[in-house]
Amino acid sequence: MAAETADTRTTAGSAGGFWAPGDRILWRYRANAEDRVHICRPVTVVQDTADLLAVWVAPGTACVRPVLADGRPPYQEPLATRYTKPRTTSVDAWSGTGVLKLARPGEPWSVWLFWDLDWRFRNWYVNLEEPLARWAGGVDSEDHFLDIAVYPDRSWEWKDEDEFAQAQRVGLMSAARAEEVRAAGHAAVERIQAWGAPFASGWEHWRPDPAWPVPELPDDWGRTPAPTRA
């Protein structure tokens, strides 16, 4: 079923400006330097306001992810050819405890929260990306390779700097765009060092509603989205 018809709540919030807690939408990423979706995660809306979109990726959710043409995950390919080998997509269940994703409108990153199986909080993860573009069935972005891990003791570290450099070498990111991404990363670091939102907002104590069903992946998960919303 299409995202618009699978559940009437899927688009009701978006049409009115915001989604309601419990609505089910799609969180998607376009392939770099290509106009197609290669990552799609059905998620449940936790909060959607003028200041913040928070969604939950539940364990067991059927998600679309990129794989090499032979079925291997990209990280198993040597870095030198990781982004030049032919790729396709695969649908697999999300494993682990699930992930809470937080994004502020217009901000070039989202912040993900990870827990261990016993709900012991593990870390925040700043995923540098294109600011989210809203459409009727969810949100779209493009990953920018470079990330930042943030820990409960307020320490932090850059992640995937090797992939960030390789993406530039193979033409997936221009030098100018790479400078913008690095600048966004430094802005995120300033937020971390100031211990601003969402790190000081208490989201690590949040828990999902046990009554929420696991969202389904629609058959047309990769279709062209509606015009971008501001």
JOKA-V486390 format. One record per residue. N is the residue number from 1. RES is the residue in one small letter. SS is DSSP state (a for helix, b for strand, c for the rest). Layout:
N/RES/SS + N/RES/SS
//
This chain:
1/m/c + 2/a/c + 3/a/a + 4/e/a + 5/t/a + 6/a/a + 7/d/c + 8/t/c + 9/r/a + 10/t/a + 11/t/a + 12/a/a + 13/g/a + 14/s/a + 15/a/a + 16/g/c + 17/g/c + 18/f/c + 19/w/c + 20/a/c + 21/p/c + 22/g/c + 23/d/c + 24/r/b + 25/i/b + 26/l/b + 27/w/b + 28/r/b + 29/y/b + 30/r/b + 31/a/c + 32/n/c + 33/a/c + 34/e/c + 35/d/c + 36/r/c + 37/v/b + 38/h/b + 39/i/b + 40/c/b + 41/r/b + 42/p/b + 43/v/b + 44/t/b + 45/v/b + 46/v/b + 47/q/b + 48/d/b + 49/t/c + 50/a/c + 51/d/c + 52/l/c + 53/l/b + 54/a/b + 55/v/b + 56/w/b + 57/v/b + 58/a/c + 59/p/c + 60/g/c + 61/t/c + 62/a/b + 63/c/b + 64/v/b + 65/r/b + 66/p/b + 67/v/b + 68/l/b + 69/a/c + 70/d/c + 71/g/c + 72/r/c + 73/p/c + 74/p/a + 75/y/a + 76/q/a + 77/e/c + 78/p/c + 79/l/a + 80/a/a + 81/t/a + 82/r/c + 83/y/c + 84/t/c + 85/k/c + 86/p/c + 87/r/b + 88/t/b + 89/t/b + 90/s/b + 91/v/b + 92/d/b + 93/a/b + 94/w/c + 95/s/c + 96/g/c + 97/t/c + 98/g/c + 99/v/b + 100/l/b + 101/k/b + 102/l/b + 103/a/b + 104/r/c + 105/p/c + 106/g/c + 107/e/c + 108/p/c + 109/w/b + 110/s/b + 111/v/b + 112/w/b + 113/l/b + 114/f/b + 115/w/b + 116/d/c + 117/l/c + 118/d/c + 119/w/c + 120/r/c + 121/f/b + 122/r/b + 123/n/b + 124/w/b + 125/y/b + 126/v/b + 127/n/b + 128/l/b + 129/e/b + 130/e/c + 131/p/c + 132/l/c + 133/a/b + 134/r/b + 135/w/b + 136/a/c + 137/g/c + 138/g/b + 139/v/b + 140/d/b + 141/s/b + 142/e/b + 143/d/b + 144/h/b + 145/f/b + 146/l/b + 147/d/b + 148/i/b + 149/a/b + 150/v/b + 151/y/b + 152/p/c + 153/d/c + 154/r/c + 155/s/c + 156/w/b + 157/e/b + 158/w/b + 159/k/b + 160/d/c + 161/e/a + 162/d/a + 163/e/a + 164/f/a + 165/a/a + 166/q/a + 167/a/a + 168/q/a + 169/r/a + 170/v/c + 171/g/c + 172/l/c + 173/m/c + 174/s/c + 175/a/a + 176/a/a + 177/r/a + 178/a/a + 179/e/a + 180/e/a + 181/v/a + 182/r/a + 183/a/a + 184/a/a + 185/g/a + 186/h/a + 187/a/a + 188/a/a + 189/v/a + 190/e/a + 191/r/a + 192/i/a + 193/q/a + 194/a/a + 195/w/c + 196/g/c + 197/a/c + 198/p/c + 199/f/c + 200/a/c + 201/s/c + 202/g/c + 203/w/a + 204/e/a + 205/h/a + 206/w/c + 207/r/c + 208/p/c + 209/d/c + 210/p/c + 211/a/c + 212/w/c + 213/p/c + 214/v/c + 215/p/c + 216/e/c + 217/l/c + 218/p/c + 219/d/c + 220/d/c + 221/w/c + 222/g/c + 223/r/c + 224/t/c + 225/p/c + 226/a/c + 227/p/c + 228/t/c + 229/r/b + 230/a/c
//
